[in-house]
């Protein structure tokens, strides 16, 4: 293992911000794995740290194929994590909305440019990401529909689901989208936590990445074959919204199969304790995303359902 400084950002009043990467093997730039861009993405950084441990052990035992190089960057935004802030700096700017970056632009754009210059040439790009709304996802691989996406490759992670998303204009500034336009086979991997550490889903994510790298001829590693992934178009997911604000009391769990009309959650009056709304399933399906915060506001999205597969 070799440690490499990817970015050094000078600071007047604090220590310089240094983004570190860990290199394994030598040769072709085979795979790059990136963790947190946001200060609340603790789980994403933790998964990368577990990958660093696993790859170090594999390298020591000759488990990395000859002529293949792997780069792991656990945290691309240590400043925000150090101060408990989601986005970067006083301007609250999201680095993952700045790609491919500008070397003469604002700070986050310069960080994105320096990072992208380092990682754009890798054959495979894997990013551990988080959703913009607080909650938990079923573990899955997500891809942007750029014309370069390959769901057959995404299946090789062996996670339960592969989701293909039509990019919105804001998505064209993300790492995943720009990786794909540079002909890197890019994947977003989601687990069920963000700012909490969950060992079970972290182990599943690490196993999925090692499984993928093995199947692509980058590692020599014996692993469980995983799931046969179910491919979903994001627009086919059913979103469930609140009609009022209040205390959120979920009645269903992630991955649970539900029937049309089944109670999913209650919205309770925070002062009187009465039920303001009973949220019912609008279709038969499987819970793919669930809200987990104690409070909700009106028109929050609290569930996403996969239309039930025929038995």
Phi, psi and omega in degrees: 000138178232130178269134183230136173278115181277315183220139168234118181249115184287143181231142181284319189247354181228175173297152177299143175277122180240123175263120185255145173236157180240120184260136178231136180075178180220149176122219183299144177286092189277309186212139175237133182238125184240137179262240192280137168255341185245151185291347179259003183272066182289315181300321182295319176293320181297318179299317178297322179296323176293324177293321177301315178298314183295317181290326177298316178295319179295320179296319181294334181259011178078025184273355176263128185296147181298135177082014181238136180239137179238134177243129176241126177241098185295324187216114179265005182211063182296333179304308184296321180292323180297329183253007177067038183241136186294311184252175189272133168071180181293335180278357178053056184260140182268114181301324182282014171237025185235003184281149005280003176088171181217118183297341180246014182269200178292171190304309182295328177291324177290323176297314179299318181296316180295319179293315184294325177300325182282327192245358186294336187269003181284145181292321181233135179236128181236125179237130172272118189238176177224159181274156182287340179254137181294132179163189183237139178253152162293138181304132182199166172254135180241143179225145172280140177274084183257351189099345178254356184291152182222099182291335177297320176292320180299327178299335185289348174290335180073025175271161187300324187226150169237124182248130177251125185245132171286121186291135169278165180308322181292334181289341181290351179257010181271162177298315183303313181296315183288329173302313182296321180292341174266014176071021168274133174285104192250141183223141171257129179247124181248135169248185188270004180228163175230291184266008171240151176270128177234107186296322183299309180288331176295317177298321179295320179292317178299315179298322181295317180292315179297322177297315180297313182296326177293315182292339178267006176076026180259328179239157166249105189207132178270122182219162174296147186289343177078199182269158163272109190292144174262121183274129183234137168274131186302325181292346179272352175288146178262119179269139180241127186243158175277156175255348182208169178266161177156197176277131182266125177236099181287142180245359181229160183248159176303133179084357182285139174278130182235158180250157178306129179086356180289136176296127178261323184195163173243142169252118186253146175294125185290343181258316186264339181082001179282160180275116178278323181210136169257115181275122183250149179293125180280354182199162167293140180180189178238135182289114182261328178218140177223139174293144182231354180286157183289329183244152173228156173251171181297137178070019171292145171275121185246343176216151165232132184244138169272128177304133187301131176282146181295139180268000000 
